[in-house]
Amino acid sequence: MVANAERNASHTHALYAEFRRPLLSFFLRRVKNAGEAEDLTQEVFSRLLRERSGDDIADAKGYVFRIALNLLRDQSRRESVRHATLLSDVYDARVTGLVAELVEDRHPERVLLAKDEVGRVVRALEALPERTRDMYILFRLENMKQRDIAQLYGLSQSTVEKEVVRATLHLALWLERSGR
């Protein structure tokens, strides 16, 4: 048991050496506060240490950044709950009514059309090779810089640019063919 813990700590240390800077950069682009980015980076490695099968990770890059994304999602959920509570304390019924008039209604038909559209985009993304899809998602949805993606994958920035263009063209053609 002690040997497992030591092996896990050693593996986590190796991951720390490899991913600390990319993770910190990843978080800085999203939280805009160096202290918070550092805390989130440390939390990723804290979670890795708590994992019992740390040395059995097949895709370390994917696993480390999946933890990072989950941390950001958790933080966002906490913030939205806290923010919602603050809004309910601040705004009275008159302001809430005014905001409701300005916000577009979500008719069931629009919701179904949006779900269908999202489904088409997801199917188009699933048809891409995994690496291309991941690079596209990191760039377009996670707002990660192409040079950082290149560093993460150990590729040139030009290769990442080509993969993103390839994915964009694929999506455009896919959506065109499927009736957009």
C-alpha positions, 0 to 999 in steps of 0.5 A: 500500500505504501509502495502504491502511494509512493509510486502515485506521488512520483507519477504525479510529480512527473505530471506536475513537471510536465503540465504545471505551466500549460495548466497555469496558462490555461487557467489564467486565460479563463479566470484572469486572476493569477492567485486563483489560477495557481489555486486551480492548478494546485487543485488539479494535482491534489486530485491526481494525488488522491487518485489511486490509479494515477500511474494507469492513466492512458492519456495523461494530457487528456486526463489532466485537462479534463480535471481542469475543465471539471474544476472550471465547470464546478467553479462556474456553477458555484458562481452562478448560484451565488450570483443568482442569490445576490440578484434576488436580493438586489432586484425588486419585482419591477426590475425583474419584470422589465428584464423578463420583457427584454429577454427572448421567450424560449418557445418549445419550437425554438428549443427543439430546433436548437437541440436539433442544431446542436445534435447536428454539430455534435455528429459532425464533430464526432466524424472528425479524427479525435486529435483534430476534434480535440484541437478544434474544441480547445481552440473554438470552445475553450478559447485556448491559443493555438501556440498553447495547443501546439505545445500541449500536443508537441506539434508546430503551431502551423499543424494546429492551425491546419487542423483547426481549418480542417475541422472548420471546413468539415463542419461547414460542409457537414452542416451544408449537406445536412440541410442548413 
